[in-house]
Amino acid sequence: MKILIGITQDLDGVKDTLSSQYKGLGVSTQAGPFKTREEALNWQAFMMNRRDNYEEIKIQQGSVADAYWFGITVESSSLH
């Protein structure tokens, strides 16, 4: 099973994008909010170090200084 992982400040936008990109597949895990991008990246690194089946997804977005960060994962056996 492949698990996609990433961080974002636009949680709703990413949920919609992933749902359409992966044919209705929804976000499996939501972590946060994190106050800084670095905190969110630390969560992501921690999770990726725990298991080998994570694949990082790069989420294109601008950074908003006062917005919170969130971590997300999407898992499915169909993401081989």
URBELHU-V665375 format. One line per field, one symbol per residue. ss: DSSP state (2 for helix, 1 for strand, 0 for the rest). psi: psi as a letter, one per 30 degrees, with the letter a starting at -180 (. if undefined). burial: # if it has 24 or more other ideal C-beta (glycine too) atoms within 12 Angstrom, else .. A space follows every 10 residues. Layout:
ss: ???
psi: ???
burial: ???
This chain:
ss: 0111111100 2222222222 2000000011 1111002222 2222222222 0001110000 0000000011 1111112220
psi: kkkkklllfi eeeeeeeeee ehhfklkekk kakkeleeee eeeeeeeffe lfgkkkkkjk llkkegkllk kllkkkfgg.
burial: ..#######. #..##.##.. ....#.##.# ##.#..#..# ..##..#... ...#..#.#. ........## #####.....
